Amino acid sequence: MKTLNDFNFSNKKVLIRVDFNVPLDEAHKVTDDTRIKAVKPTLIKILEDGGSCVLMSHLGRPKNQEEEFSLKHIVKRVSEIIGVQVKFSTNCVGEQTSRDAAELKPGEILLLENLRYHKEETEGEINFAKQLASLGDFYVNDAFGTAHRAHASTAIIANFFPKNKCFGKLLEREIESINKVLKDSQKPVTAIIGGAKVSSKITIIENILDKIDHLIVGGGMAFTFIKAQGGQIGNSLVEDDKMDLALSILKQAKQKNVEIHLPVDAIIADSFSENANTKESPIDKIPDGWMGLDSGQKTNAHFAGIIRESKTILWNGPVGVFEMKPFSHGTISMGIAIAEATKNGCFSLVGGGDSVSAVKQFGFEDKVSYVSTGGGAMLEMLEGKTLPGIAAILD
Ligand code: AMP
């Protein structure tokens, strides 16, 4: 895999797909600049080599070139973060944009207007990709968040750079991290799969079973497994039509020598509310009218023990309704155990959706090895799919 460090960008005009789809407040101020900071190492490497950067991104889902989705709103913040006064082109294709790109000098950065102001971007239209491609002489993809889309700027454009293309440092790290879990992992490998529904995680579980030693199943999805084994789950979340699937996963795991760990107790509540009455219950004896909304103390201790002995950890999905304080303890306990294991040399990857928000909310972001920046893209990688944005660079 060719990486950014394999090239020297002196006097090169580098076209970079970044993911600057950042949240803005009503005054169009950036409220979370994580995605901008994430591409800084890529831009600095190119600028220090003596190259220039043409940045392409989308912002939101504009229908009619609405002003609120203009990338001009973020120019100031990007300039502050990168430490270079960023120039802005009011379109991403066309004569003026070509002139703006042509005038760019080494050490300079040009940000193009929102790619999705043109429907050809999401359609993956080849002529639009060709026009974008004409703006630079090297293509770098550093937008992991959109790598699962076959859009003009994320995949199609790479055809115009048969040799002059590579991943940016962020995308490289995402790929490396997932490979550390699914390919070159140190054993024992533990996957913690939580969240609401079995149905949304089934492809991930099936894909990783060959690669792991322990599977911890938590959160709402655990109740489908418990009920399928004859447990009484009261009013807990369940997918009755997925019980056979749950039993088949248990069987497959046994055949593949994967130890499955299900919760043994739960914090149960008499309504789905922060103010509900709560108590602890064995996981398979939840009375009618009550629902399991968090893992119980015995479960947390058991899960923490498995985590502590692991050398590689993948965490996808919370083990309780962490958004409500009374049901956040299981997820926090999981975070503490993973942080401890990481401190002792384990590699831990947190990826895909709500576990990322939980890790950020409870302050574990810097205590795990890597937090993925791409929700949907990470889920698709865990499912074993080849992402168009990645395949286009490797071609
Ligand atoms: P997912 O997007 O599938 O990872 O699901 C995340 C959601 O699952 C979060 O919003 C949690 O509140 C929810 N969740 C976790 N445990 C439970 C549970 N026991 N009952 C209902 N929802 C849950």
Residues whose N, C-alpha, C, O or C-beta is under 5 A from the ligand:
A	BS01	AMP	G194 G195 A196 K197 G219 G220 L237 G292 L293 D294 G317 P318 V319 G320 V321 F322 G353 D354
